[in-house]
Amino acid sequence: MSNLFDHLPATLREELCDTLVETVSVRIERIVSFQHASPQDFWYDQEQNEWVVIIQGSASIRIEGKESPMKMGPGDFINIPAHQRHRVEWTSPDEPTIWLAIFYSET
């Protein structure tokens, strides 16, 4: 058995992404952030849909075309359709932010 809180580093230069499960149509990742944000002018534009939930910490996600970013905390989740451009504005400076991200295709 594994635990989402196992093997959390004390510091991080870059986000830590661990693939927990992967099939042809689904990938589940644990993402650990600590004071991370997307690079300036960078937008994620992914081939798959992404359902993501914050397990610990907090973050702000900006969806292209939306007026303001969405602040997220533990238990908050969002479904991002494929090719919906988005970026991480910030993650918690006080503790690691742990995300559970499920990437999936329609077919």
RADA-V652296 format. One line per field, one symbol per residue. phi: phi as a letter, one per 40 degrees, with the letter a starting at -180 (. if undefined). psi: psi as a letter, one per 30 degrees, with the letter a starting at -180 (. if undefined). A space follows every 50 residues. Layout:
BEGIN
phi->???
psi->???
END
This chain:
BEGIN
phi->.bbcccfcccbacbdbbbccaabcbbbbbcbbbagcacddgcbcaccbcb bbbccagaabbbbdgccbcbcbbdgcbabbcdgccaaccabdccaccbbb bbcabcb
psi->klkffkhklelkelkkjkkekkaefkkkkkkkljhllklkgkkkilfllk kkkkekallkkkkkfkellkkkakfklkkjlkgjklljellkfflkkkkj kjkllf.
END
